[in-house]
Amino acid sequence: MSKGEIYIISTGCGNPSYLTQNASELLKKSNLIVGYNKYIKDIKKVIQGKEVFSTGMTHEVDRCKYAIKEALGSKKVGLISNGDANVYGMAGLVLEIIEYNNLWDKLDVFIEPGITSFLAAASKAGAPVMNDFAIVSLSNLLTPIEKIEKRIQNAFEADFVLGLYNPLSHSRAEPYLMFLENLKKYCDKSVPVVIAQNLGRENEKIIISSASELIKESVNIELINMSTVLIIGNSNTTYVNSGKNVVTRRGYQKNYDYSL
């Protein structure tokens, strides 16, 4: 008996143009597409004619279980994961459920990487992540806020460039307010900040700002929300192109002559 097949397909951020060639091929190969409503909508032109199963937010476990059951029933299932499946995506959850149910002898799993919102935001803003960086999600639905705060403090103390996912929602302001307090404590107020919202979509917005401006805006839900990714520079991050872009220096300027 042949094994079932699940393709965990990273779709990049918000636009089919971010799909890798491999991801596109796996979408074509899939009999069934499973995903979150919003992300299914992002690729609807690519998956026209396909059988689709979609749910709303917080139903990740249900989607994974459905995908696994359908794959066991001989369908080739494409499970959609926005951005990259390993960055707050669906890859880990699928593997955990397969392990829990001891299904490795019945399923083959293929994981296709993708372009994250963090990396897309960095490219659109210039080159803010040219050196070591950390990425932290401010969602405390699955991670205690105390652990999130410790990670943020450690990132600031180690002088990492810091990327933030899931910063602020109407019902969850406490983690973001905690982040702002630590930003005040650990960061120079002139440190460049990238605010990237709705990446890859029609209403995309990229703002080059600063730590002081971010603190000033506080919980501006229109500017900072669940569709926003933040990049906080470090001590080597600076503005270029008259403030239109930012770059984090790796140290070349100390050892090489840049003159043309």
C-alpha positions, 0 to 999 in steps of 0.5 A: 500500500502506497503512503499518503502525501502531505505537502506543507507549502510555504506561500510567502507573504501575501502575493502569488509572486512570492511563491517559489517554483517548487511551491507552485509545482506542489500546488498543482500536484495537490488534489486538496488545498487546506489553509487559513481563509485569508491565506487561501484568498491570497493564492485563489488565482493559482488554485482555481478548480482545486478542492479547498478546505479552509477555516478561520483563525485559531483552528490550526489544529483542526486544519492539520488533522483534516489534512492528515486524515485526507492524506491517509485516504489517498489524497495528495494534500497541500497544506498552506502556510503563509510566509515560511512553514518553519517561522510560526507556520504549520510545519511543526504542528503537522509533524507533532500530530503525526508523531503523536499518532505514530503515522510515519509509516503511512505518510510522506511529508514534504516541506517547501520553504518560503519568503517570510514577511520579516525578510520581505520587509527587510528587503523593501526597507534596505538592508537592516538584517545584514548581521545577527538578528533575532525574531520574536512573536509577541503573541502570548496565546501559546507562550507565557508573556514572562518568557516573551519578555525574557527573550526580548530583553536578551535580544536587546542586551546582545545587540541583535537586530530584532524582528517582531511578529504578531505585535498588537491586536484589539484584545491583546495589548499587554505584550506590546506595551511590555515590549515598549517598556523594554525598548525605552530601557535598552535602546537608544531612541534614535535607533532605526525602526522598520514598520511593515504592514500588509506585505505583498498585498494591495494596501502594503505600507513600509515606514522607516521610523525610529524607536522614539517614534514607535514609543510615541505612537504607543498602541496605535492599532491602525499602524501596529496590528496583527498584519504588521512586522517590526524590525528594530535596528541595533547599535550598527543600524543607520539611515541611508538614502536621506532616511529612505532606507536603513542598513545594519553595518557588518564592519566592512567600513572598518577594514576597507576603503569604500572610495570609488 
